Amino acid sequence: MSDLAQPPLIQVVPKNRLDDAVTAIRDGLESGVPVLTRRITALVDEHVRGFLRDEIAPNWDRLGAVDRSQIAPVLVHRLAAWLKENAVEALGAALGSSEDRVMGHASTARMYLMPPVTKHVTAADVLRDPQDGWWLVLTPACDLYEDLPIGGNRTAKAEYVRLAKAVPLSEAPLIARWIEAGSPVKGSRERNAALEMFRDNNARYRILPKYLDIPDLLVDFEIVRSVPLAEVRSWTRVATLDSPFAEAMLTSHGHTVARIGTPVVDYENIKQSLGLDGKGKAADQNSVPNPRTTKDAKKS
């Protein structure tokens, strides 16, 4: 029975060990999870009641005529969308500042589904290989979808999984060069290069912030490899990026590999004709006349 224990929330205590039972109960309560669970349940119940009262009931004449089985998906999708956008803030207000240790970093938590929701490898999974290396799945989700062995017979289309390398940010070469340069406060080439990694439009790098078991990671779209799906299935799935972060990450990779270089075009003549070069007004034939004022009209 001891193999069923998952302390502090699930513990196995012999019947004749009352003191151990008291200790186990105290440990479970002090974890904060029971309080959090009750608050979440109350929050969900309150929102479901409000949705039924304010949305379903006033529109029942229309909804009652459709297949009743369609009402459940409406309720579930609406509830999921509301929880994703509002539940953390509402829960934080209900718990109060004393429970900050339970709430954690809400903005970062919003980025990850941890542990992953799906039972199979999917797009934007954050993985750890047997050597403890970090990777991000780039293969589209539709190519990786597969039924569980006991639930169906659909198999994944992809034989290989496309992966981007992710390294702890502290180990990134650009950060190492900045540190080696003495970590100057500003103005140095090394510091500016390191800051480039944080730009949203950077073509090569993306940052995954620290959360729980995930350290601050740097995803490098130039270090990409394909690994057999059969092998990747044995790797540790730490988390999946939530929407819209998953879509943004995959789109960024797509833009990176699909970029087309173009020759530099000189626009100086156009700037000069519009007076945008800072060297004076545009030529008379290209300039836009100022509107006449009442005072100017009287003078004429």
TORKOL-4160 file (C-alpha; in steps of 0.2 Angstrom, whole numbers, padded with zeros to 4 digits, m for minus):
300
<pt num="1" X="0000" Y="0000" Z="0000"/>
<pt num="2" X="0015" Y="0012" Z="0003"/>
<pt num="3" X="0017" Y="0013" Z="m0016"/>
<pt num="4" X="0001" Y="0023" Z="m0017"/>
<pt num="5" X="0007" Y="0037" Z="m0006"/>
<pt num="6" X="0010" Y="0054" Z="m0014"/>
<pt num="7" X="0014" Y="0065" Z="0001"/>
<pt num="8" X="0009" Y="0077" Z="0007"/>
<pt num="9" X="m0008" Y="0075" Z="m0001"/>
<pt num="10" X="m0010" Y="0056" Z="m0002"/>
<pt num="11" X="m0003" Y="0046" Z="0013"/>
<pt num="12" X="m0005" Y="0029" Z="0018"/>
<pt num="13" X="m0007" Y="0027" Z="0037"/>
<pt num="14" X="m0009" Y="0010" Z="0047"/>
<pt num="15" X="m0025" Y="0009" Z="0057"/>
<pt num="16" X="m0016" Y="0007" Z="0073"/>
<pt num="17" X="m0005" Y="0023" Z="0071"/>
<pt num="18" X="m0016" Y="0037" Z="0076"/>
<pt num="19" X="m0002" Y="0049" Z="0079"/>
<pt num="20" X="0004" Y="0046" Z="0061"/>
<pt num="21" X="m0013" Y="0050" Z="0055"/>
<pt num="22" X="m0014" Y="0067" Z="0064"/>
<pt num="23" X="0003" Y="0071" Z="0057"/>
<pt num="24" X="m0002" Y="0066" Z="0039"/>
<pt num="25" X="m0018" Y="0077" Z="0040"/>
<pt num="26" X="m0008" Y="0092" Z="0047"/>
<pt num="27" X="0004" Y="0091" Z="0033"/>
<pt num="28" X="m0009" Y="0090" Z="0020"/>
<pt num="29" X="m0018" Y="0105" Z="0027"/>
<pt num="30" X="m0002" Y="0115" Z="0029"/>
<pt num="31" X="0002" Y="0113" Z="0010"/>
<pt num="32" X="m0012" Y="0125" Z="0006"/>
<pt num="33" X="m0020" Y="0114" Z="m0007"/>
<pt num="34" X="m0036" Y="0109" Z="0002"/>
<pt num="35" X="m0040" Y="0128" Z="0004"/>
<pt num="36" X="m0035" Y="0131" Z="m0014"/>
<pt num="37" X="m0046" Y="0117" Z="m0020"/>
<pt num="38" X="m0061" Y="0123" Z="m0010"/>
<pt num="39" X="m0059" Y="0141" Z="m0017"/>
<pt num="40" X="m0058" Y="0134" Z="m0035"/>
<pt num="41" X="m0073" Y="0124" Z="m0033"/>
<pt num="42" X="m0083" Y="0138" Z="m0026"/>
<pt num="43" X="m0077" Y="0150" Z="m0040"/>
<pt num="44" X="m0082" Y="0137" Z="m0054"/>
<pt num="45" X="m0099" Y="0134" Z="m0046"/>
<pt num="46" X="m0102" Y="0153" Z="m0044"/>
<pt num="47" X="m0098" Y="0156" Z="m0063"/>
<pt num="48" X="m0108" Y="0141" Z="m0069"/>
<pt num="49" X="m0123" Y="0147" Z="m0059"/>
<pt num="50" X="m0121" Y="0165" Z="m0066"/>
<pt num="51" X="m0119" Y="0158" Z="m0084"/>
<pt num="52" X="m0135" Y="0148" Z="m0083"/>
<pt num="53" X="m0144" Y="0163" Z="m0075"/>
<pt num="54" X="m0138" Y="0176" Z="m0086"/>
<pt num="55" X="m0135" Y="0168" Z="m0103"/>
<pt num="56" X="m0144" Y="0151" Z="m0104"/>
<pt num="57" X="m0160" Y="0156" Z="m0096"/>
<pt num="58" X="m0164" Y="0172" Z="m0106"/>
<pt num="59" X="m0160" Y="0162" Z="m0122"/>
<pt num="60" X="m0169" Y="0146" Z="m0118"/>
<pt num="61" X="m0182" Y="0148" Z="m0131"/>
<pt num="62" X="m0169" Y="0147" Z="m0144"/>
<pt num="63" X="m0157" Y="0135" Z="m0136"/>
<pt num="64" X="m0172" Y="0123" Z="m0131"/>
<pt num="65" X="m0175" Y="0119" Z="m0149"/>
<pt num="66" X="m0158" Y="0112" Z="m0152"/>
<pt num="67" X="m0150" Y="0096" Z="m0148"/>
<pt num="68" X="m0148" Y="0096" Z="m0129"/>
<pt num="69" X="m0131" Y="0088" Z="m0131"/>
<pt num="70" X="m0125" Y="0104" Z="m0138"/>
<pt num="71" X="m0128" Y="0114" Z="m0122"/>
<pt num="72" X="m0114" Y="0105" Z="m0113"/>
<pt num="73" X="m0100" Y="0110" Z="m0125"/>
<pt num="74" X="m0106" Y="0128" Z="m0125"/>
<pt num="75" X="m0105" Y="0128" Z="m0106"/>
<pt num="76" X="m0088" Y="0119" Z="m0105"/>
<pt num="77" X="m0080" Y="0130" Z="m0118"/>
<pt num="78" X="m0087" Y="0146" Z="m0110"/>
<pt num="79" X="m0081" Y="0140" Z="m0093"/>
<pt num="80" X="m0064" Y="0136" Z="m0099"/>
<pt num="81" X="m0062" Y="0153" Z="m0108"/>
<pt num="82" X="m0068" Y="0162" Z="m0093"/>
<pt num="83" X="m0057" Y="0153" Z="m0081"/>
<pt num="84" X="m0042" Y="0156" Z="m0092"/>
<pt num="85" X="m0044" Y="0175" Z="m0093"/>
<pt num="86" X="m0051" Y="0178" Z="m0076"/>
<pt num="87" X="m0049" Y="0164" Z="m0063"/>
<pt num="88" X="m0032" Y="0168" Z="m0057"/>
<pt num="89" X="m0036" Y="0186" Z="m0053"/>
<pt num="90" X="m0052" Y="0181" Z="m0045"/>
<pt num="91" X="m0044" Y="0167" Z="m0035"/>
<pt num="92" X="m0030" Y="0178" Z="m0029"/>
<pt num="93" X="m0043" Y="0191" Z="m0023"/>
<pt num="94" X="m0052" Y="0177" Z="m0014"/>
<pt num="95" X="m0037" Y="0170" Z="m0005"/>
<pt num="96" X="m0029" Y="0186" Z="m0001"/>
<pt num="97" X="m0011" Y="0191" Z="0000"/>
<pt num="98" X="m0007" Y="0179" Z="0013"/>
<pt num="99" X="m0009" Y="0165" Z="0000"/>
<pt num="100" X="0004" Y="0172" Z="m0012"/>
<pt num="101" X="0015" Y="0156" Z="m0009"/>
<pt num="102" X="0001" Y="0146" Z="m0016"/>
<pt num="103" X="m0004" Y="0157" Z="m0031"/>
<pt num="104" X="0014" Y="0159" Z="m0037"/>
<pt num="105" X="0018" Y="0169" Z="m0053"/>
<pt num="106" X="0002" Y="0170" Z="m0062"/>
<pt num="107" X="0008" Y="0178" Z="m0077"/>
<pt num="108" X="0021" Y="0165" Z="m0080"/>
<pt num="109" X="0010" Y="0151" Z="m0075"/>
<pt num="110" X="m0002" Y="0157" Z="m0089"/>
<pt num="111" X="0011" Y="0152" Z="m0102"/>
<pt num="112" X="0012" Y="0133" Z="m0097"/>
<pt num="113" X="0001" Y="0118" Z="m0096"/>
<pt num="114" X="0010" Y="0108" Z="m0082"/>
<pt num="115" X="0009" Y="0094" Z="m0082"/>
<pt num="116" X="0003" Y="0092" Z="m0101"/>
<pt num="117" X="m0015" Y="0090" Z="m0104"/>
<pt num="118" X="m0013" Y="0078" Z="m0119"/>
<pt num="119" X="m0007" Y="0060" Z="m0116"/>
<pt num="120" X="0003" Y="0060" Z="m0132"/>
<pt num="121" X="0018" Y="0071" Z="m0138"/>
<pt num="122" X="0011" Y="0087" Z="m0146"/>
<pt num="123" X="0017" Y="0103" Z="m0153"/>
<pt num="124" X="0025" Y="0116" Z="m0141"/>
<pt num="125" X="0029" Y="0102" Z="m0129"/>
<pt num="126" X="0044" Y="0106" Z="m0117"/>
<pt num="127" X="0054" Y="0090" Z="m0116"/>
<pt num="128" X="0069" Y="0083" Z="m0107"/>
<pt num="129" X="0079" Y="0070" Z="m0115"/>
<pt num="130" X="0088" Y="0056" Z="m0105"/>
<pt num="131" X="0104" Y="0067" Z="m0104"/>
<pt num="132" X="0093" Y="0081" Z="m0096"/>
<pt num="133" X="0094" Y="0092" Z="m0111"/>
<pt num="134" X="0079" Y="0103" Z="m0115"/>
<pt num="135" X="0069" Y="0103" Z="m0131"/>
<pt num="136" X="0054" Y="0112" Z="m0139"/>
<pt num="137" X="0043" Y="0102" Z="m0151"/>
<pt num="138" X="0040" Y="0111" Z="m0167"/>
<pt num="139" X="0030" Y="0098" Z="m0177"/>
<pt num="140" X="0012" Y="0103" Z="m0180"/>
<pt num="141" X="0000" Y="0095" Z="m0167"/>
<pt num="142" X="m0011" Y="0087" Z="m0181"/>
<pt num="143" X="0004" Y="0076" Z="m0187"/>
<pt num="144" X="0007" Y="0070" Z="m0169"/>
<pt num="145" X="m0011" Y="0067" Z="m0163"/>
<pt num="146" X="m0014" Y="0049" Z="m0159"/>
<pt num="147" X="m0026" Y="0039" Z="m0148"/>
<pt num="148" X="m0021" Y="0030" Z="m0133"/>
<pt num="149" X="m0018" Y="0011" Z="m0135"/>
<pt num="150" X="m0034" Y="0007" Z="m0125"/>
<pt num="151" X="m0045" Y="0021" Z="m0133"/>
<pt num="152" X="m0044" Y="0019" Z="m0152"/>
<pt num="153" X="m0033" Y="0015" Z="m0167"/>
<pt num="154" X="m0027" Y="0032" Z="m0174"/>
<pt num="155" X="m0008" Y="0033" Z="m0175"/>
<pt num="156" X="0002" Y="0049" Z="m0178"/>
<pt num="157" X="0006" Y="0054" Z="m0195"/>
<pt num="158" X="0024" Y="0060" Z="m0191"/>
<pt num="159" X="0038" Y="0047" Z="m0190"/>
<pt num="160" X="0050" Y="0060" Z="m0184"/>
<pt num="161" X="0048" Y="0074" Z="m0172"/>
<pt num="162" X="0056" Y="0091" Z="m0176"/>
<pt num="163" X="0064" Y="0099" Z="m0160"/>
<pt num="164" X="0072" Y="0115" Z="m0156"/>
<pt num="165" X="0086" Y="0115" Z="m0144"/>
<pt num="166" X="0083" Y="0125" Z="m0127"/>
<pt num="167" X="0097" Y="0129" Z="m0115"/>
<pt num="168" X="0097" Y="0137" Z="m0098"/>
<pt num="169" X="0098" Y="0155" Z="m0101"/>
<pt num="170" X="0113" Y="0157" Z="m0089"/>
<pt num="171" X="0123" Y="0145" Z="m0101"/>
<pt num="172" X="0118" Y="0154" Z="m0117"/>
<pt num="173" X="0134" Y="0160" Z="m0127"/>
<pt num="174" X="0128" Y="0178" Z="m0128"/>
<pt num="175" X="0126" Y="0179" Z="m0109"/>
<pt num="176" X="0142" Y="0170" Z="m0106"/>
<pt num="177" X="0151" Y="0183" Z="m0117"/>
<pt num="178" X="0143" Y="0198" Z="m0108"/>
<pt num="179" X="0148" Y="0190" Z="m0091"/>
<pt num="180" X="0166" Y="0188" Z="m0097"/>
<pt num="181" X="0166" Y="0206" Z="m0102"/>
<pt num="182" X="0163" Y="0211" Z="m0084"/>
<pt num="183" X="0144" Y="0213" Z="m0086"/>
<pt num="184" X="0145" Y="0232" Z="m0090"/>
<pt num="185" X="0129" Y="0241" Z="m0086"/>
<pt num="186" X="0126" Y="0249" Z="m0103"/>
<pt num="187" X="0134" Y="0253" Z="m0119"/>
<pt num="188" X="0144" Y="0238" Z="m0122"/>
<pt num="189" X="0143" Y="0227" Z="m0138"/>
<pt num="190" X="0141" Y="0211" Z="m0127"/>
<pt num="191" X="0127" Y="0219" Z="m0117"/>
<pt num="192" X="0118" Y="0225" Z="m0133"/>
<pt num="193" X="0120" Y="0208" Z="m0141"/>
<pt num="194" X="0113" Y="0199" Z="m0125"/>
<pt num="195" X="0098" Y="0211" Z="m0125"/>
<pt num="196" X="0094" Y="0207" Z="m0143"/>
<pt num="197" X="0088" Y="0189" Z="m0137"/>
<pt num="198" X="0073" Y="0197" Z="m0128"/>
<pt num="199" X="0066" Y="0206" Z="m0143"/>
<pt num="200" X="0049" Y="0199" Z="m0149"/>
<pt num="201" X="0055" Y="0200" Z="m0167"/>
<pt num="202" X="0071" Y="0191" Z="m0165"/>
<pt num="203" X="0073" Y="0179" Z="m0179"/>
<pt num="204" X="0083" Y="0166" Z="m0170"/>
<pt num="205" X="0080" Y="0166" Z="m0151"/>
<pt num="206" X="0064" Y="0165" Z="m0140"/>
<pt num="207" X="0064" Y="0165" Z="m0121"/>
<pt num="208" X="0054" Y="0153" Z="m0110"/>
<pt num="209" X="0053" Y="0160" Z="m0092"/>
<pt num="210" X="0056" Y="0150" Z="m0076"/>
<pt num="211" X="0042" Y="0141" Z="m0068"/>
<pt num="212" X="0042" Y="0127" Z="m0056"/>
<pt num="213" X="0054" Y="0113" Z="m0064"/>
<pt num="214" X="0057" Y="0124" Z="m0079"/>
<pt num="215" X="0072" Y="0135" Z="m0078"/>
<pt num="216" X="0074" Y="0151" Z="m0088"/>
<pt num="217" X="0077" Y="0144" Z="m0105"/>
<pt num="218" X="0083" Y="0151" Z="m0122"/>
<pt num="219" X="0076" Y="0142" Z="m0137"/>
<pt num="220" X="0088" Y="0143" Z="m0152"/>
<pt num="221" X="0079" Y="0140" Z="m0169"/>
<pt num="222" X="0096" Y="0137" Z="m0177"/>
<pt num="223" X="0099" Y="0122" Z="m0167"/>
<pt num="224" X="0086" Y="0110" Z="m0174"/>
<pt num="225" X="0085" Y="0091" Z="m0175"/>
<pt num="226" X="0073" Y="0077" Z="m0180"/>
<pt num="227" X="0071" Y="0063" Z="m0168"/>
<pt num="228" X="0061" Y="0047" Z="m0171"/>
<pt num="229" X="0044" Y="0049" Z="m0163"/>
<pt num="230" X="0046" Y="0031" Z="m0155"/>
<pt num="231" X="0061" Y="0038" Z="m0146"/>
<pt num="232" X="0054" Y="0055" Z="m0141"/>
<pt num="233" X="0039" Y="0046" Z="m0133"/>
<pt num="234" X="0051" Y="0039" Z="m0119"/>
<pt num="235" X="0057" Y="0057" Z="m0115"/>
<pt num="236" X="0050" Y="0067" Z="m0101"/>
<pt num="237" X="0036" Y="0079" Z="m0105"/>
<pt num="238" X="0038" Y="0093" Z="m0093"/>
<pt num="239" X="0025" Y="0105" Z="m0100"/>
<pt num="240" X="0016" Y="0111" Z="m0115"/>
<pt num="241" X="0015" Y="0129" Z="m0120"/>
<pt num="242" X="m0003" Y="0136" Z="m0118"/>
<pt num="243" X="m0012" Y="0146" Z="m0132"/>
<pt num="244" X="m0008" Y="0158" Z="m0138"/>
<pt num="245" X="0010" Y="0156" Z="m0133"/>
<pt num="246" X="0011" Y="0139" Z="m0142"/>
<pt num="247" X="0005" Y="0147" Z="m0159"/>
<pt num="248" X="0016" Y="0162" Z="m0157"/>
<pt num="249" X="0031" Y="0151" Z="m0154"/>
<pt num="250" X="0028" Y="0140" Z="m0169"/>
<pt num="251" X="0024" Y="0155" Z="m0180"/>
<pt num="252" X="0040" Y="0163" Z="m0175"/>
<pt num="253" X="0049" Y="0147" Z="m0181"/>
<pt num="254" X="0040" Y="0147" Z="m0197"/>
<pt num="255" X="0045" Y="0165" Z="m0200"/>
<pt num="256" X="0063" Y="0161" Z="m0196"/>
<pt num="257" X="0065" Y="0147" Z="m0209"/>
<pt num="258" X="0054" Y="0156" Z="m0222"/>
<pt num="259" X="0063" Y="0172" Z="m0222"/>
<pt num="260" X="0069" Y="0179" Z="m0239"/>
<pt num="261" X="0083" Y="0191" Z="m0240"/>
<pt num="262" X="0082" Y="0206" Z="m0251"/>
<pt num="263" X="0095" Y="0219" Z="m0257"/>
<pt num="264" X="0095" Y="0235" Z="m0247"/>
<pt num="265" X="0085" Y="0249" Z="m0256"/>
<pt num="266" X="0091" Y="0267" Z="m0255"/>
<pt num="267" X="0076" Y="0278" Z="m0249"/>
<pt num="268" X="0086" Y="0294" Z="m0247"/>
<pt num="269" X="0079" Y="0302" Z="m0262"/>
<pt num="270" X="0061" Y="0299" Z="m0257"/>
<pt num="271" X="0065" Y="0306" Z="m0239"/>
<pt num="272" X="0073" Y="0321" Z="m0246"/>
<pt num="273" X="0058" Y="0325" Z="m0258"/>
<pt num="274" X="0047" Y="0324" Z="m0243"/>
<pt num="275" X="0058" Y="0334" Z="m0232"/>
<pt num="276" X="0061" Y="0319" Z="m0220"/>
<pt num="277" X="0080" Y="0319" Z="m0221"/>
<pt num="278" X="0082" Y="0333" Z="m0208"/>
<pt num="279" X="0091" Y="0344" Z="m0221"/>
<pt num="280" X="0078" Y="0357" Z="m0224"/>
<pt num="281" X="0061" Y="0358" Z="m0232"/>
<pt num="282" X="0055" Y="0348" Z="m0247"/>
<pt num="283" X="0056" Y="0355" Z="m0264"/>
<pt num="284" X="0042" Y="0367" Z="m0268"/>
<pt num="285" X="0034" Y="0355" Z="m0281"/>
<pt num="286" X="0033" Y="0341" Z="m0269"/>
<pt num="287" X="0028" Y="0351" Z="m0253"/>
<pt num="288" X="0011" Y="0352" Z="m0247"/>
<pt num="289" X="0005" Y="0370" Z="m0244"/>
<pt num="290" X="0000" Y="0376" Z="m0227"/>
<pt num="291" X="m0019" Y="0380" Z="m0225"/>
<pt num="292" X="m0022" Y="0398" Z="m0225"/>
<pt num="293" X="m0028" Y="0406" Z="m0209"/>
<pt num="294" X="m0041" Y="0420" Z="m0207"/>
<pt num="295" X="m0027" Y="0432" Z="m0204"/>
<pt num="296" X="m0018" Y="0427" Z="m0220"/>
<pt num="297" X="m0034" Y="0430" Z="m0230"/>
<pt num="298" X="m0037" Y="0447" Z="m0223"/>
<pt num="299" X="m0019" Y="0452" Z="m0228"/>
<pt num="300" X="m0022" Y="0446" Z="m0246"/>
